[in-house]
Each structure stands twice: as C-alpha cells, then as structure tokens.
Amino acid sequence: MIVTNKQLLSTAKRKGYAVPAFNVDNLESVLGVLNALNSTGKPLIIQTIPRTLKYGGIPTYAALTRALYKGGADLSIHLDHGGDIQTVKACIDAGYTSVMIDGSMLDFDQNVSLTKQVVELARKSGVSVEAELGTIGGKEETEGQIKYTEVAEAVEFVKLTGVDSLAIGVGTAHGVYKGTPQIAVDRIKEIADKVDIPLVLHGASGLSDEVIRACIDAGINKINFATHLRQAFTEGLKKGLADKGATYDPKTYLPFAIKAVQEVAERIINLCEPEA
C-alpha cells in the first residue's frame, strides 16, 4: 500500500536496513522503479526534487505514481529538498505522503523554525517530514561550504522540531563525484547512537557498495539515488535508439530506458537489504 516515509523507515530502523529512495523525472523512470518494486517485492520511496516539479508540474508525479502502482510492496511518495512552505503544501495537496524541508543553508535557529512550521503543517494531513542538518555537497549553494552535522546539534534539532527523519552531512555530494569521496561513517554512528529517529544519506550515487553497506551498518535507514537512475535512463535510451533507429515511435525505444532504470533500481534495492 502507499504509506509514509515514517512507516517505512521505522521498520527499517528497527530491523537495521535502509529503504532506497529513487528520484524520478518522467513516466519511464517511474515505470522502471515500480517494475523493480514488483520484481523484488521490497518497499521503496519514489521522490522528486523541485526542479522536476517545475518541469512536469507538482500534481503530475504523485498522480502518475498512484495510477501506475498496483500494490504489493509498500511505497511512499516523497518531496526531496523542498525549499519553502508553499511547495511543501502544494505537494501535500497533490497526494505526497512525505515531504522534506531543506533549511540546511539557514542558521540553526532559522532551520529549526522553518522545520517546525512544516512539521505542524504536515501533521494535519498525516504526512511525515524529513529535514536536513549540515550540508550535502553538489548543490550550487553549498559549494565550498560543506558542513558535517554535529552530534549535539542533531540531538537538539530533533528534540526541538519533532521531525520524523534527518538527513545528515557526512561528506556525500549530489551528482557525479570527482575523486574518491571520504565519508565520515563514524559520525553516522555517533549521531545514530544519540537520536531516536531514522537517519538519511543523500548523494549515494557513486559510492562503492562497501561504503553504502558501512553507512547502513552505522545507522542510515534511507538512502537517496538520483544520478545512477539518470545515467541508466540515458544509456538505455541510447541503446534503444541505436537498436530501433528505423522507427519514429518512442514506444519502441523507450522500453530500453525503462529496463535500464529497473535493473539499476533492483541492484540498489538488494544492496540496501539486511545482510544475511
């Protein structure tokens, strides 16, 4: 069934695994991710960033996901990196079951104030809330300003806001990594030992399987993947165009992109599962 992130992540925290969250951009990426949900029978999160919502319209993605979802494993529909209350409210009204408010570039008190307002708003609709403390690299506004999440600040932030999950800065970045990222796995463990809500890792595309597993073992319960899926979609599309170059019908070559997204999503889902 369609549930909230809080429902998915509470179970993940209790059992010691992570739920993958996949950023989608279009019909084909939604289909690929849902095919992976069906083939693995494992819960996951479909999410969109504000740039995607600007591209396709806020009501589009929740409606598309709900129309294509056929049941089976649980699914949450999440706003990733919401920057203001207006966008959050519009996504809640459109049928999102979870929202993120990103006040990480504000000072601590401002971030607390903004997050509390979103938590209060979302609670009225039974929607869960993710916030961010510290910064994730790869966004224009964070270039040269990477800040790891402090343990004491995380404890205070969770207590003051009542947020359901917390994205932390531990050295990850959005987009394609330049060089080998140095992830502060020890910091994840320190924060996980002090707060009682699930922790979120952004910027996982490009991390090794070993690092991702170490982050999960340290206490991460939600991991975001965007670049991996976009790369897979693009390579699948190129393959489809090469194979079906004699036709002008997108329905003949776009399935290659859907399949590529599905395969990457399946691998990630299995990686995030509890180790045997």
Backbone as a ProteinNet text record, in pm:
[ID]
protein_1_A
[PRIMARY]
MIVTNKQLLSTAKRKGYAVPAFNVDNLESVLGVLNALNSTGKPLIIQTIPRTLKYGGIPTYAALTRALYKGGADLSIHLDHGGDIQTVKACIDAGYTSVMIDGSMLDFDQNVSLTKQVVELARKSGVSVEAELGTIGGKEETEGQIKYTEVAEAVEFVKLTGVDSLAIGVGTAHGVYKGTPQIAVDRIKEIADKVDIPLVLHGASGLSDEVIRACIDAGINKINFATHLRQAFTEGLKKGLADKGATYDPKTYLPFAIKAVQEVAERIINLCEPEA
[TERTIARY]
83.3	0	87.8	27.4	100	100.3	219	236.5	326.6	359.8	451.3	594.4	689	827.7	842.7	769.9	780.9	749.5	645.8	610.5	720	773	878.3	1006	1044.8	1174.7	1175.3	1061.2	1054.2	1087.3	1032.5	1062.2	1208.3	1259.1	1398.6	1493.8	1463.5	1549.3	1546.5	1428.3	1414.6	1488.8	1489.9	1548.5	1689.2	1737.1	1875.4	1903.8	1815.2	1843.7	1804.6	1820.2	1786.1	1683	1596.4	1499.8	1555.9	1569.3	1619.1	1511.7	1554.2	1464.9	1514.8	1429.6	1469.2	1407.8	1492.8	1443.6	1399.2	1277.5	1222.8	1203.5	1202.8	1190.7	1076.4	1032	933.6	859.1	769.5	690.5	780.5	884.6	968	1046	1095.1	1168.3	1073.6	951.4	851.6	822.1	802.5	775.5	891.8	1014.5	1130.6	1140.7	1117.7	1125.8	1013.1	892	780.5	798	857.4	888.1	985.1	1080.4	1175.9	1106.4	1013.5	935.2	860.4	799.2	722.2	810.7	926.7	1012.4	1082.3	1113.4	1182.9	1087.1	968.8	875.1	922.3	1006.8	1063.8	1011.3	991.6	940.9	1044.4	996.2	1086.6	1014.2	1090.5	1039.1	1061.5	957.3	969.7	966.7	1065	1070.9	1106.8	1073.5	1101.8	1160.5	1248.9	1305.7	1226.1	1238	1162.7	1186.1	1307.8	1333.2	1249.4	1231.6	1146.7	1001.8	957.5	820.1	795.9	895.7	883.9	874.7	945.3	947.4	813.7	757.5	637.8	510.7	520.2	402.3	385.5	358.9	350.2	247.2	126.4	28.2	64.4	156	178.3	234.9	339.3	417.2	347.2	279.8	203.4	89.1	20.8	-90.1	-40.1	71.9	130.3	168.8	234.8	278	159	59.4	-58.8	-134	-138.6	-209.7	-138.2	-4.7	72.8	100.4	92.4	119.1	5.6	41.5	-58	-60.1	-1.7	0.3	124.8	120.8	238.3	317.9	448.7	533.6	491.5	516.7	477.7	559.5	497.4	557	524.3	621.9	598.6	629.6	557.8	578.4	628.4	749.5	822.6	871.7	860.5	923.1	1065.3	1161.7	1302.8	1349.8	1413.9	1471.8	1370.3	1254.8	1161.8	1224.2	1210.3	1279.1	1191.4	1059.9	970.9	837.5	762.6	636.7	533.6	536.1	438.3	452.2	576.3	598.8	557.1	591.2	552.5	400.8	329.9	182.9	124.8	178.3	127.7	148.7	260.9	286.8	194.3	170.7	76.4	-62	-104.4	-235.3	-242.6	-126.7	-123.2	-118.5	-100.2	-102	30.5	131.1	257.1	233.2	299.8	282.1	395.5	498.1	613.3	677.8	732.3	796.8	927.3	1021.2	1144.4	1145.4	1180.5	1206.7	1356.7	1422.5	1567.7	1603.7	1626.2	1671.1	1817.6	1894.2	2032.8	2123	2084.7	2168.1	2130.2	2028.2	1991.8	2075	2075.3	2141.2	2053.8	2109.1	2041.9	1901.7	1888	1756.8	1655.8	1698.8	1608.9	1567	1660.8	1630.2	1527.7	1546.9	1451.3	1313.4	1306.5	1178.5	1105.4	1176.6	1115.8	1068.8	1152	1117.1	995.8	989.6	874.3	744.7	750.2	631.1	584.2	678.8	643.5	591	652.8	604.3	460.2	431.6	295.8	197	235.4	150	127	234.6	225.8	146.6	159	88.4	-62.9	-114	-258.3	-308	-219.1	-256.7	-199.4	-136.4	-77.9	44.3	112.2	230.1	356.1	457.3	581	678.3	775.9	867	1012.4	1093.3	1238.9	1298.9	1403.1	1475.2	1622.8	1701.1	1844.7	1921.2	2026.9	2115	2258.2	2340.8	2467.3	2440.3	2539.9	2518.5	2567.1	2499.1	2535.1	2599.1	2710.1	2778.6	2703.4	2748.6	2694	2582.7	2529.2	2430.8	2505.1	2458.5	2527.8	2548.9	2446.9	2455.3	2549.1	2596.5	2684.9	2829.7	2858.8	2995.9	3089.2	3190	3286.5	3235.5	3117.5	3058.5	3012.4	3077.7	3036.1	3050.9	2944.8	2944.5	2894.2	2977.6	2934.5	2835.2	2743.1	2644	2709.1	2688.5	2741.9	2644.4	2698.9	2615.7	2522.8	2576.8	2495.8	2385.9	2418.1	2317.5	2207	2243.4	2142.8	2045.3	2097.5	2012.9	1916.8	1968.2	1886.5	1783.6	1825	1736.6	1617.3	1642.8	1535.2	1439.4	1493.8	1410.3	1322.1	1375.8	1303.6	1199.6	1225	1138.3	1035.1	1063.6	973	972.3	1079	1087	1094.4	1051.4	1043.3	1171.4	1250.6	1378.7	1472.3	1603.1	1701.1	1810.9	1825.8	1937.1	2058.8	2171.4	2290.9	2404.4	2489.8	2606.9	2726	2773.9	2888.3	2990.4	2985.9	3085.2	3032.9	2902.9	2846.4	2814.7	2789.6	2756.9	2658.9	2578.2	2489.5	2568.5	2516.3	2580.3	2693.7	2787.3	2899.1	3018.1	3074.8	3189.2	3315.3	3395.9	3528.2	3629.2	3688.6	3777.3	3698.4	3766.6	3705.3	3650.3	3519.1	3461	3506.2	3524.8	3562.5	3441.8	3378.4	3253.9	3283.1	3230.7	3254	3156.4	3184.6	3097	3088	3197	3196.3	3097.4	3083.4	2989.3	2844.9	2816.8	2683.4	2652	2746.2	2726.2	2707.3	2783.7	2772.6	2634.5	2585	2452.8	2343.3	2355.7	2254.6	2242.8	2352.1	2350.1	2280.6	2263.7	2211.1	2069.6	2023.9	1888.6	1804.5	1674.1	1587.2	1503.2	1542.5	1469.9	1562.3	1506	1588	1674.6	1793.4	1886.5	1888.9	1913	1905.7	2040.3	2079.9	2202.9	2167.6	2207.1	2189.8	2318.9	2306.5	2425.1	2494	2415.9	2476	2523.1	2472.5	2517.1	2667.1	2742.2	2886.5	2963.2	2894.9	2961.5	2976.5	3081	3100.2	2997.6	2973.8	2883	2931.2	3061.9	3118.2	3090.1	3102.2	3075.4	2927.3	2842.2	2698	2660	2715.6	2685.6	2736.8	2853.4	2908.4	2819	2762.5	2672.5	2544.2	2492.8	2372.9	2403.3	2515.2	2553	2572.6	2611.6	2634.2	2505.1	2396	2268.8	2187.1	2223.6	2144.9	2025.7	1906.6	1784.7	1713.7	1758.6	1706.1	1823.6	1832.9	1943.4	1886.7	1930	1879.7	1968	1902.1	1971.5	1903.6	1979.6	1925.6	2013.4	2142	2232.9	2241.8	2247.2	2251.6	2135.9	2017.1	1899.5	1903.1	1947.4	1954.2	2058.2	2169.2	2270.7	2216.7	2148.4	2092.3	1987.9	1901.2	1798.9	1863.4	1964.5	2028.6	2097.2	2169.7	2236.1	2134.9	2025.9	1921.3	1856.2	1833.5	1773.8	1866.2	1994	2090	2087.3	2081.6	2077.4	1950.3	1837.8	1711.5	1710	1763.6	1768.2	1857.8	1967.2	2056.4	1990.7	1915.4	1852.7	1729	1656.8	1529.9	1537.7	1653.5	1676.4	1587.7	1526.5	1444.7	1302.3	1269.9	1132.9	1129.7	1015.3	995.5	903.3	871.8	776.5	849.2	832.8	903.5	872.4	754.4	716.8	803.8	881	970	1108.3	1154.5	1289.1	1292.6	1186.1	1185.4	1183.9	1126	1135.3	1277.7	1375.4	1514.9	1556.2	1510.2	1541	1469.4	1345.2	1270	1341.7	1384.4	1453.1	1584.2	1656.9	1784.3	1763	1661.7	1629.3	1589.1	1507.5	1463.4	1582.9	1676.1	1790.4	1877.1	1900.1	1979	1903.8	1774.2	1694.5	1694.1	1681.8	1682.8	1814.2	1925.4	2055.1	2066.5	2019	2025	1935.5	1816.1	1723.1	1789.1	1850.2	1915.6	2034.1	2105.4	2218.3	2174.1	2057.7	2007.8	1942	1918.1	1852.8	1945.1	1889.3	1973.2	2067.4	2188.6	2283.6	2240.1	2260	2219.1	2302.9
-119	0	125.4	238.3	364.5	417.1	438.8	473.5	596.5	634.4	745.8	695.7	787.9	752.2	706.5	770.8	734.3	587.3	538.2	397.4	307.1	341.4	258.9	262.1	381.2	396.9	349.4	353.2	299.9	151.2	79.5	-63.8	-85.7	-4.1	-17.6	7	105.9	135.7	20.1	-32.4	-142.3	-267.3	-292.3	-415.4	-396.4	-271.1	-247.5	-251.5	-196.3	-185.3	-46.9	-22.7	107.4	88.8	187.4	190.9	282.8	233.8	321.2	419.2	542.1	645.7	686.8	671.6	693.6	821.5	911.7	1032.6	1000.1	1037.5	1012	1144.8	1136.7	1256.6	1250.1	1128	1114.3	981.3	957	833.2	711	713.9	594.4	562.5	664.1	634.7	586.2	638	586.5	439.7	407.7	268.9	177.9	222.7	140.2	111.7	213.5	195.6	106.1	125.9	41.3	-102.9	-122.4	-258.8	-325.8	-246.9	-301.9	-335.8	-252.3	-282.6	-414.4	-431	-552.8	-676.2	-662.6	-780	-823.3	-727.8	-761.5	-784.4	-724.5	-732.6	-657.4	-555.2	-479.7	-336.3	-277	-139.1	-38.7	72.4	177.7	311.7	416.2	552.8	610.5	668.4	746.2	893.7	970	1109.7	1200.9	1329.3	1429	1553	1619.6	1745.5	1861.5	1981	2095	2123.1	2102.9	2126.1	2032.3	1909.4	1814.5	1860.4	1907.8	1955.8	2076.4	2161.5	2276.4	2230	2123.3	2068.6	2005.9	1926	1849.6	1891.3	1978.4	2021.2	1941.4	2010.2	1944.4	1832.1	1846.5	1737.8	1612.1	1626.3	1519.8	1392.8	1407.3	1289.7	1201.4	1262.7	1181.6	1110.4	1181.8	1120.6	1007.4	1029.8	927.7	803.9	825.4	712.9	635.5	707.3	640.6	562.8	615.5	547.5	419.9	420	305.4	200.9	241.4	149.6	48.4	-79.6	-187.3	-264.6	-208.1	-277.9	-362.4	-452.7	-534.3	-472.6	-454.3	-394.3	-249.7	-202.6	-66.7	37.7	151.5	260.4	393.3	482.3	619.4	715.6	828.1	931.4	1055.7	1099.1	1194.7	1315.5	1432.7	1554	1561.2	1568	1575.2	1720.9	1769.1	1904	2015.5	2003.7	2114.9	2237	2352.3	2470.2	2571.9	2555.7	2654.7	2589.6	2656.3	2601.1	2590.6	2682.5	2679.1	2551.8	2514.1	2391.2	2268.5	2268.3	2157.6	2141.5	2250.6	2244.8	2195.7	2243.4	2201.5	2052.1	1998.8	1855.4	1773.5	1820.9	1751.6	1749.1	1861.9	1869.5	1779.4	1755.8	1673.9	1523.7	1486.4	1344.6	1285.3	1369.1	1318.1	1271.1	1162.5	1108.5	1147.8	1209.3	1251.1	1371.8	1461.2	1579.9	1606.6	1666.4	1713.7	1866.1	1927.7	2070.8	2087.4	2154.1	2168.6	2309.9	2325	2452.4	2450.9	2362.5	2340.2	2460.9	2551.1	2668.2	2785.7	2766.8	2867.8	2845.7	2944.5	2918.2	2822.4	2770.5	2664.3	2704.3	2821.4	2863.7	2881.8	2935.9	2953.4	2818.5	2726.2	2591.4	2524.7	2539.4	2484.3	2545.5	2676.9	2745.1	2699.9	2694.3	2652.1	2507.5	2421.3	2279.5	2259.1	2330.1	2318.2	2357.7	2461.8	2503.4	2394.6	2330.7	2224.4	2102.1	2067.4	1953.8	1977.5	2097.2	2129.9	2119.9	2170.9	2165	2020.8	1943.5	1806.4	1715.1	1735.9	1650.9	1654.4	1767.9	1782.2	1688.6	1649.8	1562.3	1421.5	1392.8	1260.7	1235.4	1342.3	1333.1	1341.7	1260.3	1261.9	1364.8	1403.9	1511.8	1469.9	1499	1485.3	1625.5	1646.1	1773.1	1745.8	1853	1837.9	1928.9	1873.8	1948.1	1917	2023.3	2003.7	2021.3	2008.3	2030	1911.6	1894	1792.2	1862.7	1812.7	1878	1860.3	1933.7	1917.4	2013.1	2085.8	2189.1	2321.9	2408.2	2534.4	2612	2611.4	2692.9	2634.7	2510	2450.6	2442.7	2488.4	2480	2556.5	2486.4	2548.8	2570.5	2517.1	2542	2411.7	2301.2	2173.4	2173.7	2133	2131.5	1996.6	1925.5	1799.6	1828.1	1737.5	1751.6	1723.9	1816.3	1798.7	1714.3	1624.4	1531.9	1608	1700.3	1773.8	1854.6	1913.6	1989.6	1898.1	1778.4	1683.7	1647	1621.1	1586.7	1700.7	1821.3	1937.9	1965.1	1950.9	1977.1	1882.1	1755	1655.4	1684.2	1719.9	1748.9	1871.7	1973.9	2099.3	2093.8	2013.1	2014.4	1902.6	1788.8	1674.9	1612.2	1633.1	1581.1	1428	1365.3	1218.5	1150.7	1219	1164.6	1281.6	1253.8	1361.5	1324.7	1409.6	1396.3	1464.8	1395.2	1448.6	1465.7	1563	1587.9	1511.3	1415.4	1333.5	1317.4	1409.4	1404.1	1361.6	1333.6	1295.8	1419.6	1397.1	1507.1	1458.4	1552.1	1519.9	1518.4	1442.9	1441.4	1341.4	1366.7	1275.9	1318.7	1223.6	1255.1	1278	1372.7	1395.6	1341	1227.9	1162.4	1070.1	1017	923.1	997.8	988.5	1060.1	999.1	1085.2	1041.3	1059.6	949.3	953.8	929	1015	1005.6	905.3	778.5	672.8	677.5	711.4	720.1	825.8	935.4	1040.8	989.6	909.1	849.1	769.8	686.3	601.6	687.3	792.5	878.9	943.2	989.5	1052.8	948.9	833.5	728	680.9	685.1	642.2	743	866.8	973.7	1018.4	990.6	1030.9	906.3	920.4	803.1	801.3	880	878.7	828.4	780.6	732	842.8	805.4	897.1	871.7	980.3	976.4	1013.7	940.5	968	1016.2	1138.4	1192.4	1173.1	1176.6	1171.9	1037.3	928.6	794.8	743.6	800.6	756.5	782.7	678	692.1	638.5	612.8	548.4	399.4	340.2	197.1	119.7	-4.6	-89.5	-104.3	-113.3	-132.9	-11.5	107.5	228.8	238.9	207.5	212.1	114.1	-6.2	-104	-55.3	7.5	59	168.3	252.1	358.1	299.7	195.8	129.3	66.5	-1.9	-65.4	37.7	160	265.1	331.9	312.6	368	443.9	437	503	414.7	475	398.4	441.4	551	593.9	643.9	597.1	637.6	686.7	805.5	866.9	834.3	800.2	772.2	848.5	931.8	1008.5	991.6	1025.3	1022.1	883.3	778.9	641.1	615.7	657.9	631.3	713.7	838.9	923.5	870.6	823.2	763.5	638.6	554.7	432.4	464.3	560.4	600.2	645.6	729.5	784.8	676.2	587	478.9	383.9	355.7	271	334.8	464.6	536.2	532.5	554.3	547.2	409.8	306.3	169.4	146.8	196.4	180.8	253	373.3	449.8	381.8	323.7	252.6	127.1	59.3	-67	-45.1	63.7	88.9	216.7	240.5	365.4	387.2	281.5	295	339.4	354.1	390.8	526.7	591.7	719.9	704.9	581.3	555.5	543	638.9	630.8	504.6	445.4	325.3	205.2	214.8	104.4	117.1	239.4	254	296.1	357.4	395.7	275.7	160.1	45.4	5.7	37	9.4	93.5	217.3	305.4	257.4	215.7	163.6	43	-47.1	-167.8	-134.1	-36.4	2.2	60.2	144.2	200.4	88.9	-4.4	-115.7	-196.5	-226.6	-309.7	-240.8	-111.5	-37.9	-32.7	-6.2	0.9	-133.9	-243.7	-376	-401.3	-362.9	-385.1	-303.9	-180.7	-94.4	-147.8	-191.6	-247	-364.1	-452.5	-568.9	-527.1	-421.7	-373.5	-319.1	-257.6	-192.9	-290.2	-411.8	-511	-556.7	-612.1	-662.6	-771.1	-771.7	-876.2	-1008	-1116	-1248.2	-1288.6
0	0	0	-28.3	-26.4	116.8	170.1	310.5	321.1	444.2	466.5	482.2	466.7	496.3	640.9	730.6	872.3	892.6	826.5	839.7	785	667.8	607.1	689.9	733.2	797.2	942	1007.6	1143.7	1145.1	1047	1035	999	906.5	865.5	982.3	1064.1	1180	1279.6	1301	1397.6	1351.7	1220.5	1168.2	1111.5	1106.8	1068.2	920.1	839.1	695.5	647.9	516.3	458.8	348.4	334.6	225.3	117.4	-5.9	-111.8	-158.1	-185.1	-235.7	-373	-472.8	-611.2	-666.4	-714.2	-778.6	-921.3	-954.5	-1087.6	-1160.9	-1293.5	-1376.2	-1476.3	-1509.8	-1617.6	-1603.7	-1696.4	-1696.8	-1695.4	-1777.1	-1792.6	-1665.4	-1596.6	-1472.8	-1363.2	-1360.4	-1265.8	-1296.5	-1423.1	-1461.9	-1424.3	-1449	-1416.4	-1268.3	-1185.7	-1040.2	-990.7	-1040.4	-997.3	-1045.1	-1161.5	-1206.8	-1109.9	-1058.5	-962	-831	-788.8	-668.7	-686.6	-802.6	-827.6	-835.9	-898.9	-918.6	-790.1	-703.2	-578	-462.5	-469.3	-358	-235	-255.4	-144.1	-145.3	-27.9	-20.9	-69.9	-120.2	-164.8	-164.6	-195.7	-198.2	-336.9	-394.2	-517.1	-477.1	-525.6	-484.6	-601.1	-583.8	-686.2	-620.7	-693.5	-647.5	-707.1	-651.4	-703.9	-852.8	-902.9	-1046.6	-1132.8	-1086.4	-1159.2	-1154.8	-1039.8	-1027.3	-1116.8	-1130	-1219.5	-1364.5	-1396.4	-1532	-1569.6	-1478.7	-1513.3	-1442.7	-1343	-1268.8	-1140.7	-1030.3	-899.9	-896.4	-952.7	-941.4	-1021.8	-1116.1	-1214.1	-1152.7	-1071.6	-1033.8	-931	-836.1	-741	-812.1	-902.6	-976.2	-1065.2	-1130.7	-1217.5	-1137.2	-1024.9	-942.2	-887.7	-838.2	-784.4	-892.3	-1013.4	-1122.4	-1164.2	-1157.3	-1205.6	-1097.7	-971.8	-861.1	-849.4	-849.1	-847.5	-716.6	-612.6	-484.8	-470.4	-376.7	-348.9	-236.4	-256.5	-153.3	-128.1	-6.2	31.1	-44.5	-64.5	-141.6	-74.8	-70	-24.5	-139.6	-142.6	-244.5	-172.4	-205.1	-121.9	-201.2	-140.4	-192.2	-139.1	-228.9	-191.9	-200.9	-96.6	-93.7	-117.8	-56.1	-59.9	4.5	-60.2	-11	58	49.8	109.9	144.6	230.8	279.9	168.2	73	-36	-119.5	-151.4	-227.7	-147.4	-19.8	67.3	69.6	89.7	95.9	-36.1	-147.8	-278	-299.3	-252.7	-267.2	-177.4	-56.2	32.1	-32.7	-86	-151.1	-274.4	-338.6	-459.7	-430.5	-302.4	-268.6	-226.7	-202.3	-148.2	-4.3	32.9	167.6	260.6	204.7	283.6	215.5	296.3	240.4	313.2	241.2	302.1	297.1	406.7	408.4	432.2	340.7	347	391.7	520.9	575.6	613	547.7	588.4	565.5	475.2	450	540	623	722.8	849.1	937.6	1064.9	1146.1	1254.4	1329.9	1373.1	1431.9	1482.9	1370.6	1258	1143.5	1086.1	1080.6	1031.4	1123.1	1252.8	1349.9	1327.9	1314.9	1299.2	1174.1	1061	934.8	942.9	998.4	1008.1	1097.6	1209.4	1299.5	1228.6	1147.7	1073.5	977.1	910	815.3	889.3	1001.6	1080.4	1124.3	1171.8	1215.1	1098.7	983.5	864.6	819.8	812.2	760.5	853	983.8	1079.6	1056.2	1014.2	992.2	882.4	791.3	680.4	694.5	807.6	827.9	742.2	704.2	618.3	703.8	672.6	750	693.6	776.9	741.1	762	660.5	667.5	667	744.5	744.3	721.4	708.2	685.9	780.7	836.6	925.9	885.1	868.1	799.9	651.4	567.4	424.4	342.5	227.1	129.8	11.6	-35.2	-146.6	-278.2	-379.1	-513.2	-547.7	-449.3	-477.4	-490.3	-579.1	-603.6	-473.8	-387.6	-267.1	-161.8	-182.3	-82	-128.8	-249.8	-298.5	-205.4	-156.2	-67	74.3	107.2	238.7	304.5	274.2	328.6	480.6	548.8	694.8	743.8	816.3	875	987.1	1004.3	1111.3	1246.4	1338.9	1474	1556.2	1636.4	1713.5	1808.3	1884.2	1982	1912.6	1797.5	1723.2	1671.8	1627.4	1579.3	1691.1	1808.3	1922.5	1953.6	1957.3	1989.6	1879.9	1755.3	1642	1643	1663.6	1666.5	1780.9	1897.2	2013.4	1990.2	1926.7	1908.6	1796.9	1694.3	1575.3	1571.6	1633.7	1623	1485.6	1408.5	1272.2	1273	1163.3	1158	1112.1	1031.2	986.7	958	959.3	948.4	849.1	747.1	653.9	715.1	715.2	780.6	679.9	709.6	627.4	680	599.3	641.9	529.5	431.1	324	189.2	178.2	49	-34	-163.4	-254.1	-358.9	-409.3	-519.9	-650.8	-749	-880.3	-887.4	-979	-1004.6	-919.4	-846.8	-761.9	-845.1	-799.8	-856.8	-757.4	-791	-696.1	-604.4	-505.2	-411.7	-291.1	-267.5	-152.8	-20.8	77.2	211.3	302.3	336.5	413.6	561.1	645.5	790.4	851.7	830.6	881.3	1033.8	1098.7	1245.9	1293.6	1217.2	1256.3	1247.7	1146	1134.8	1261	1301.5	1420.2	1545.5	1558.1	1675.4	1683.3	1568.4	1566.9	1589.3	1523.7	1538.5	1682.1	1754.9	1895.2	1986	1936.7	2021.8	1986.1	1864.8	1826	1800.9	1818.5	1809.5	1681.9	1580.1	1453.3	1342.6	1231.8	1120.5	1060.2	1015.3	950.6	800	724.6	578.2	518.1	414.1	341.1	200.6	168.9	34.6	-45.1	-177.4	-262.1	-265	-273.2	-267.3	-402.9	-512.3	-643.9	-657.4	-687.5	-699.8	-580.4	-469.4	-356.4	-384	-333	-351	-269.1	-309.5	-232.3	-88.5	-70.4	62.8	152.5	96.1	173.7	208.5	112.3	137.8	248.3	243.1	347.9	483.4	484	609.7	666.9	579.6	624.8	684.1	620.5	673	808.8	817.6	944.2	1055.3	1016.7	1116.1	1160.4	1084.3	1129.4	1026.7	898.5	793.3	756.5	744.6	713.5	585.4	524.5	394.3	312.6	186.9	100.9	-31.9	-73.2	-196	-315.9	-425.6	-551.1	-664.1	-733.7	-845.9	-969.9	-956.6	-1071.9	-1132.9	-1049.5	-1100.3	-1197.7	-1159.9	-1243.7	-1371.4	-1360.8	-1480.2	-1579	-1526	-1612.8	-1681.3	-1605.8	-1662.6	-1769.2	-1739.3	-1835.8	-1966.1	-1955.9	-2075.1	-2156.9	-2089.3	-2161.6	-2224.9	-2153	-2210.5	-2331.1	-2322.9	-2435.5	-2557.1	-2535.6	-2646.6	-2712.2	-2629	-2681.2	-2761.3	-2709.4	-2780.8	-2913.3	-2916.6	-3041.3	-3144	-3096.7	-3188.7	-3242.8	-3157	-3196.9	-3282.7	-3255.2	-3324.3	-3407.9	-3466.8	-3538.2	-3659.2	-3709.6	-3830.4	-3799.8	-3673.1	-3637.1	-3569.6	-3578.4	-3510	-3389.5	-3352.3	-3244.9	-3111.3	-3020.3	-2891.7	-2813.1	-2838.4	-2761.7	-2798.6	-2903.7	-2941	-2878.6	-2854.2	-2797.6	-2651	-2601	-2460	-2363.6	-2402.1	-2311.2	-2274.5	-2360	-2326	-2204.6	-2201.2	-2088	-1961.6	-1974.9	-1860	-1800.4	-1887.1	-1840.9	-1771.4	-1825.4	-1764.5	-1625.5	-1608.7	-1477.7	-1381.6	-1429.1	-1344.4	-1293.7	-1381.7	-1342.8	-1237.8	-1254.6	-1155.4	-1022.4	-1027.3	-905.3	-832.4	-906.3	-844.1	-770.7	-832.7	-769.4	-640.5	-645.3	-527.5	-415.8	-451.5	-352	-278.6	-353.6	-292.3	-205.4	-246.3	-168.5	-32.7	-30	92.8	189.3	146.3	232	344.6	451.8	560.7	511	563.5	526.3	591.4	516.4	566.1	686.6
[MASK]
++++++++++++++++++++++++++++++++++++++++++++++++++++++++++++++++++++++++++++++++++++++++++++++++++++++++++++++++++++++++++++++++++++++++++++++++++++++++++++++++++++++++++++++++++++++++++++++++++++++++++++++++++++++++++++++++++++++++++++++++++++++++++++++++++++++++++++++++++++

